[in-house]
Amino acid sequence: MTVADVPGSREAIYRRNFVFFLIDNILFNVAMGILGITTVIPAFVRELTDVEVLIGLSGNMFAIGYTLPQLFIARLLRRHARKKWWFAGPNIPVRTMMLVFAGLALVIGDRPDLLLVAFLVCYGIAALGDGVVGVPWADLVGTSLDQRWRARMLGLTVATSGTILLTISPWIGQILSAAGPGFPTNYATLFGVAGTLLALSIIPCLFIRELPGARAHDDIPPLRAFLPELGTMLRDDRPFRGYVAIRALCSLSLMAAPFYIGYATTTLGLGSDVAVPTLLAMQMIGSVTGALAYTWLGARDNIAFIRMALACAALQPICGLIAGWLGPWPLYVGFLVYGVAASNLLISLLNWLVQYAGAERRPVYVGLSNTIAALALLVAPIVGGTIVAQLGYEVLFGTTLLIVLAAMVLTWRVLRNTVRDRAA
């Protein structure tokens, strides 16, 4: 019997890991909030190009890069019982990329075309790198925290980082306002602060104590055997198949996310210095509220929270449609309720899968579901940008609403609060 097998010792390890996971996640989430994948980044890219597909891609690019490589990483991880350094190691170069771009923005800021290319390269590397560490992170959080500590960590992460972002949102507005340093120094400042926080988040990852999980396999299955095995998983496991469909629909619904800022500035007449910090603040208030609800409800009925978050996600496009008649304030309400869903929906879905899959198949289940979600994310900006360019914002919001409602129906039909023990 090892020390980790003693109940009291395991609980002490959970508490210790909880602290380091929490610090890492808060630093990461605050950094990503400053980057503002649905606010700051689309506004920044709009300064460099008027191509709507590229603007839409910028809003979904991190999620695409994060999910796309995960299935291939899951296949490689089958040979390794320990996953910690698959998570901590790649973080060292990856989480410094936005700090590098902040420096580049100050040097080549007078060349919009070159600046756009540099951004796409640096941001793309950061996104793909986070995809490399995503599966080992999910395995670590599944084996090295139990359900209680995991729900607390995920909920407190969003609540704390949301509170911090809400506090600094006036500063973000000041940086982007006419009184700020001007383009591109204003955005370089935001990217520099976010990049510094990302670099600091590397440190707590080094101190996480990994507990035993799945056994290591002797070899990696060839693709000709691995791919049919994935098809069998989807065919034979109805709850997992439903989960994958829900994730894909949630990813596709993000087609509208980068365009709310454009809608606010071009249709509703708000300036970027007003729209970006105000909508970000409203989203953060919702995120904190949802996170506090999740720390309580997530440990008791995770699926109930998923359904609640999807209902909030459905309200955002509804509020966007109403804003076309009544002015900006319904859009503020939409970002407030979407904040409940934005971060908390994904963590509640991930928590369901981590608990359901079990140690043996957790990496493959996480990798497969995220890869399929990535394919939907690849399509989302193309569809979203095309709809906006050809049919307008209203049609985009209506289409998004239908997609979210379809995901809600699936949660009632296929998801259950059950644990499937797949350990060998």
C-alpha positions in Angstrom: 0.0 0.0 0.0 1.4 3.4 -1.0 0.9 6.6 0.9 -1.7 7.7 -1.7 -3.8 4.6 -0.9 -4.4 5.7 2.8 -7.7 7.7 2.8 -6.4 10.5 5.1 -3.2 10.9 3.0 -5.2 10.9 -0.2 -7.4 13.6 1.1 -4.3 15.7 2.1 -3.0 15.3 -1.5 -6.4 16.4 -2.9 -6.2 19.5 -0.8 -2.7 20.3 -1.9 -3.4 19.7 -5.5 -6.6 21.8 -5.2 -4.5 24.8 -4.3 -2.1 24.4 -7.2 -4.8 23.6 -9.8 -6.7 26.7 -8.6 -3.8 29.1 -8.8 -2.9 27.8 -12.3 -6.5 28.0 -13.5 -7.1 31.5 -12.1 -3.9 32.9 -13.7 -4.9 31.3 -17.0 -8.5 32.4 -16.9 -7.7 36.0 -16.0 -5.2 36.1 -18.9 -7.7 34.7 -21.3 -10.3 37.2 -20.0 -7.9 40.1 -20.7 -7.3 38.7 -24.2 -11.1 38.6 -24.6 -11.7 36.0 -27.3 -15.2 37.3 -28.0 -14.4 41.0 -27.2 -10.8 42.3 -27.3 -9.4 39.9 -30.0 -12.3 40.4 -32.5 -12.0 44.2 -32.0 -8.2 44.0 -32.5 -8.5 42.0 -35.7 -11.2 44.4 -37.0 -8.6 47.1 -36.7 -6.4 45.1 -39.1 -8.9 43.7 -41.6 -12.5 44.0 -42.7 -12.8 40.3 -43.8 -15.7 39.0 -41.7 -14.5 35.3 -41.9 -11.1 36.3 -40.5 -12.8 38.3 -37.7 -15.0 35.3 -37.0 -12.0 32.9 -37.0 -10.2 35.1 -34.5 -13.0 34.7 -32.0 -13.0 30.9 -32.3 -9.3 30.3 -33.1 -8.2 29.5 -29.6 -11.0 27.0 -29.1 -10.1 25.4 -32.5 -6.4 25.1 -31.7 -7.2 23.8 -28.2 -9.4 21.0 -29.4 -8.0 20.0 -32.7 -4.9 18.0 -31.7 -6.4 16.3 -28.6 -7.3 13.0 -30.2 -3.8 12.4 -31.5 -2.4 13.3 -28.1 -4.8 10.9 -26.5 -3.4 8.1 -28.7 0.2 8.8 -27.6 -0.7 9.0 -24.0 -1.8 5.3 -23.9 1.9 4.4 -23.4 2.2 6.5 -20.3 0.7 5.9 -16.9 1.9 9.3 -15.7 0.6 12.4 -17.5 1.9 15.3 -15.4 4.9 16.3 -17.6 2.8 16.0 -20.7 0.9 18.9 -19.2 3.7 20.9 -17.4 6.4 20.5 -20.0 4.8 21.9 -23.1 3.3 24.8 -21.1 6.8 26.3 -20.7 7.2 27.5 -24.3 3.5 27.7 -25.2 2.4 30.0 -22.5 5.0 32.6 -23.4 3.7 33.2 -26.9 1.4 36.1 -26.2 4.2 37.9 -24.4 6.3 37.4 -27.5 3.5 38.8 -29.6 3.1 41.9 -27.4 6.7 42.7 -28.1 6.2 42.2 -31.8 3.2 44.4 -31.8 5.3 47.3 -30.5 7.9 46.7 -33.2 5.7 46.1 -36.3 2.6 48.0 -35.3 2.8 50.3 -38.4 2.5 47.3 -40.7 -1.1 46.0 -40.4 -0.7 43.1 -42.8 2.5 41.9 -41.0 0.9 42.5 -37.6 -2.1 40.3 -38.6 0.2 37.5 -39.7 2.3 37.7 -36.5 -0.9 37.6 -34.4 -2.3 34.6 -36.2 1.0 32.7 -35.9 1.6 33.5 -32.2 -2.0 33.1 -31.2 -2.3 29.9 -33.2 0.8 28.4 -31.6 -0.6 29.3 -28.1 -3.9 27.7 -29.0 -2.4 24.5 -30.5 0.0 24.2 -27.6 -2.9 24.4 -25.1 -4.5 21.6 -27.1 -1.4 19.5 -26.6 -1.7 19.9 -22.8 -5.5 19.7 -22.7 -5.9 15.9 -22.5 -3.2 15.3 -19.9 -4.7 18.2 -17.9 -8.1 16.4 -18.0 -6.5 13.2 -16.9 -4.6 14.9 -14.1 -7.7 16.6 -12.8 -9.6 13.4 -13.0 -7.1 11.3 -11.1 -5.5 13.8 -8.7 -8.8 15.4 -7.5 -12.0 13.7 -6.6 -15.4 14.8 -7.6 -15.9 17.1 -4.6 -12.5 18.9 -4.9 -12.8 19.1 -8.7 -16.2 20.8 -8.6 -15.0 23.3 -6.0 -11.8 24.0 -8.0 -13.7 24.6 -11.3 -16.3 26.7 -9.7 -13.9 28.8 -7.6 -11.7 29.3 -10.7 -14.5 31.0 -12.6 -15.8 32.9 -9.6 -12.4 34.3 -8.6 -11.1 35.0 -12.1 -14.5 36.6 -13.0 -14.3 38.9 -10.0 -10.8 39.9 -10.9 -11.8 40.6 -14.5 -14.8 42.6 -13.4 -12.5 44.7 -11.2 -10.1 45.5 -14.0 -12.6 45.9 -16.8 -12.6 49.8 -16.3 -8.8 49.6 -16.8 -9.3 47.7 -20.1 -11.8 50.3 -21.2 -9.3 53.1 -20.3 -6.6 51.4 -22.3 -8.8 51.1 -25.4 -10.4 54.6 -25.1 -9.3 57.7 -26.9 -7.4 58.7 -23.7 -5.4 55.5 -23.9 -2.0 55.0 -25.6 -3.5 54.5 -29.0 -3.2 51.7 -31.5 -1.3 49.3 -31.5 0.2 50.2 -28.0 -3.2 49.8 -26.4 -3.6 46.2 -27.5 0.1 45.4 -27.0 -0.4 46.5 -23.4 -3.3 44.1 -22.9 -1.5 41.2 -24.7 1.6 41.9 -22.6 -0.2 41.7 -19.2 -2.1 38.6 -20.4 1.1 37.0 -21.6 2.8 37.7 -18.2 0.0 36.0 -16.3 0.2 33.0 -18.7 3.9 32.7 -18.1 3.4 32.9 -14.3 0.8 30.1 -14.6 3.5 27.7 -15.5 4.9 27.7 -11.9 2.1 26.1 -9.9 1.8 23.3 -12.5 5.2 22.0 -11.4 4.0 21.3 -7.9 0.9 19.2 -8.6 1.3 15.7 -7.2 -0.1 13.1 -9.7 -2.0 10.1 -8.3 -2.2 6.8 -10.1 -4.6 6.5 -13.0 -4.8 4.2 -16.0 -2.1 1.6 -16.6 0.4 2.2 -19.4 0.0 0.1 -22.6 3.0 -1.5 -24.2 2.5 0.1 -27.6 0.5 2.6 -29.5 -2.2 1.1 -31.6 -1.8 1.8 -35.4 -4.2 4.3 -36.9 -5.9 1.5 -38.9 -6.9 -0.1 -35.6 -7.3 3.1 -33.5 -9.8 4.8 -35.8 -12.3 1.9 -36.0 -12.0 1.6 -32.2 -13.2 5.2 -31.9 -16.2 4.4 -34.1 -17.1 1.4 -31.9 -17.0 3.7 -28.8 -19.5 6.1 -30.4 -21.7 3.3 -31.6 -21.9 1.3 -28.4 -21.9 4.1 -25.8 -25.2 6.1 -26.1 -24.5 8.7 -23.4 -21.1 9.4 -24.7 -22.5 9.7 -28.3 -25.0 12.1 -27.0 -22.3 14.1 -25.2 -20.3 14.4 -28.3 -23.3 15.7 -30.2 -24.0 18.2 -27.5 -20.3 19.4 -27.6 -20.4 19.8 -31.3 -23.7 21.8 -31.2 -22.2 24.0 -28.4 -19.1 24.6 -30.6 -21.2 25.4 -33.6 -23.3 27.9 -31.6 -20.1 29.9 -31.1 -20.5 31.1 -34.7 -22.2 34.2 -33.4 -19.8 34.9 -30.5 -17.2 37.1 -32.3 -20.0 39.2 -34.1 -21.7 40.6 -31.1 -19.0 43.3 -30.7 -19.4 44.1 -34.4 -23.1 44.3 -34.0 -22.8 46.6 -31.0 -20.4 49.0 -32.9 -21.8 48.9 -36.4 -25.5 48.4 -35.9 -26.2 49.7 -32.4 -23.7 52.6 -32.7 -21.5 51.9 -29.6 -17.8 52.8 -29.6 -15.2 50.0 -28.9 -14.2 51.9 -25.8 -17.7 51.5 -24.5 -18.8 48.2 -26.0 -15.7 46.1 -25.1 -15.4 46.8 -21.4 -19.1 47.0 -20.7 -20.0 43.7 -22.4 -16.9 42.1 -20.8 -18.0 43.4 -17.4 -21.5 42.0 -17.9 -20.2 38.7 -19.0 -17.9 38.5 -16.0 -20.8 39.3 -13.6 -22.7 36.4 -15.1 -19.6 34.1 -15.0 -19.1 34.8 -11.3 -22.8 34.2 -10.5 -22.8 31.0 -12.5 -19.5 29.8 -10.9 -20.9 30.3 -7.4 -24.0 28.3 -8.5 -21.8 25.6 -9.9 -19.7 25.2 -6.7 -23.0 24.1 -5.0 -25.1 22.6 -7.8 -22.3 20.9 -9.7 -21.4 18.6 -6.9 -25.0 17.6 -6.4 -26.5 17.5 -9.9 -24.1 18.3 -12.7 -26.6 17.7 -15.5 -29.1 20.1 -13.9 -26.4 22.8 -14.1 -25.7 21.9 -17.8 -29.3 22.4 -18.7 -29.4 25.7 -16.8 -26.3 27.0 -18.6 -27.7 26.0 -22.0 -30.9 28.0 -21.2 -28.7 31.0 -20.4 -26.8 30.5 -23.7 -30.1 30.5 -25.6 -31.0 33.9 -24.1 -28.0 35.7 -25.6 -29.1 35.5 -29.3 -32.7 36.3 -28.2 -31.4 39.4 -26.5 -29.3 40.3 -29.6 -32.5 40.2 -31.7 -34.4 42.3 -29.2 -31.5 44.9 -29.1 -32.2 45.6 -32.8 -35.6 47.1 -31.7 -34.9 48.5 -28.3 -31.2 49.6 -28.4 -28.1 48.3 -26.6 -29.4 47.4 -23.1 -30.9 44.0 -24.1 -27.4 43.1 -25.5 -26.0 43.9 -22.0 -28.5 41.6 -20.5 -27.6 38.9 -23.1 -23.9 39.1 -22.1 -24.9 38.9 -18.5 -26.9 35.6 -18.9 -24.3 34.3 -21.4 -21.7 34.8 -18.8 -23.3 32.0 -16.8 -22.9 29.7 -19.8 -19.6 30.9 -21.3 -17.1 29.2 -19.0 -19.4 27.3 -16.7 -21.1 25.2 -19.4 -17.8 23.9 -20.7 -16.5 23.0 -17.2 -19.7 21.3 -16.3 -19.6 19.3 -19.5 -16.0 18.4 -18.9 -16.7 17.4 -15.4 -19.5 15.1 -16.5 -17.2 13.3 -19.0 -14.2 13.1 -16.6 -16.5 11.4 -14.1 -18.3 9.2 -16.6 -15.4 7.9 -18.7 -13.2 6.4 -15.9 -9.4 6.4 -15.8 -8.8 3.8 -18.6 -10.7 5.6 -21.4 -10.7 9.1 -20.1 -7.9 10.4 -22.4 -9.5 8.9 -25.5 -13.0 10.1 -24.6 -11.8 13.6 -23.9 -9.6 13.7 -27.0 -12.3 12.3 -29.3 -15.1 14.6 -28.1 -12.8 17.7 -28.3 -11.6 16.8 -31.8 -15.1 16.5 -33.0 -15.9 19.8 -31.3 -12.9 21.3 -33.1 -14.4 20.3 -36.5 -17.5 22.1 -35.6 -15.5 25.1 -34.5 -13.6 25.1 -37.9 -17.0 25.4 -39.6 -18.4 27.9 -37.2 -16.5 31.1 -38.3 -17.0 30.3 -42.0 -20.8 29.8 -41.5 -21.1 32.8 -39.2 -19.1 35.2 -41.3 -21.0 34.1 -44.5 -24.3 34.6 -42.8 -23.4 38.0 -41.5 -22.1 39.1 -44.9 -25.0 37.7 -46.9 -28.0 37.8 -44.6 -27.2 40.0 -41.6 -26.8 39.7 -37.9 -30.4 38.8 -37.2 -30.3 35.6 -39.2 -27.1 34.6 -37.5 -28.6 35.1 -34.0 -31.8 33.1 -35.0 -29.7 30.2 -36.4 -27.6 30.2 -33.2 -30.7 30.0 -31.0 -32.0 26.9 -32.9 -28.6 25.2 -32.4 -28.6 25.8 -28.7 -32.2 24.6 -28.3 -31.1 21.3 -30.1 -28.3 20.8 -27.6 -30.8 21.4 -24.7 -33.1 18.7 -26.1 -30.2 16.2 -26.2 -29.3 16.8 -22.6 -32.8 15.6 -21.6 -32.7 12.6 -23.9 -29.2 11.1 -23.4 -27.3 12.4 -20.3 -27.6 10.8 -16.9 -25.8 11.4 -13.6 -24.1 8.0 -13.7 -20.5 6.8 -13.4 -19.2 4.3 -15.8 -16.3 2.4 -14.3 -14.0 1.6 -17.2 -10.8 0.9 -15.2 -9.0 -2.3 -16.2 
